[in-house]
Amino acid sequence: MIDQSRLWDARAAATYDTPGEGMFAPEVLGPTVARLAELAAGGPALELAIGTGRVAIPLHEAGVPVTGIELSGAMIARLREKATADEIPVVGGDMTTAVAGEGFALAYLVFNTIANLLTQEEQVACFRNAARQLAPGGCFVVELWVPRLRSLAPGHGGTVEVSEPGYLLVDTYDTLAQQVISHHVRFDPAVDGGREARIGRTPHRYVWPAELDLMAQLAGFRLEERWADWDRSAFTADSRSHVSVYRLMEGTP
């Protein structure tokens, strides 16, 4: 089994933040924080895989008490450069088992991170761990991409997801195991004609929305809403990602 803490090491933590750009862009973060603050409804929130605080810090600044769980010590250290333990407490550990408290109004897992759990069993355990820490009637929000299997050409096992100066993203699929390897190729076109490149690879287990819903049911949740994005746009057959809001059913232990 791949050790995820080794993937998210000091090097990854040092280069993870891209202030004002990509997933840190205001047009991405703004709607994310606004929706989560609405769902917290004045109560405390738990972020699974809190990382360097991309979402937790602006959510805290919006007045929502946030606690995190994070496997990578390097990512926690980067977060601590921006927020103290009094401001945003973090428990080090695996999001399938680590407990940060109970009675949270909201738990959330964003930016495809549930796919970092590479087995179905681990993904179900993540739902159950979230349920254990929520107050009755609390909600669990999962942001996840939709597998791009329709993009696979016959006889080919990969897709080019991003192609831009200095960066290529190629995803290769093992459809039997529901595994995806993302190959991140970075190079500088201005240096030596761009002939030298650095390659990083990250593994994922892809999950269809219907399978995710069944995992939620096993943990005592029901699907309340599903959007294509944080702006509440409609989820359709052509959507490339979704934000799913699950409500913990009354009486769930």
Helices and strands as residue ranges (DSSP letters): H 4-7, H 10-16, G 22-24, H 26-40, E 45-48, H 56-61, E 66-70, H 73-80, E 90-92, E 104-109, G 113-116, H 120-133, E 134-145, G 149-151, E 158-164, E 167-174, E 179-187, G 192-194, E 197-205, H 209-218, E 221-227, E 241-248
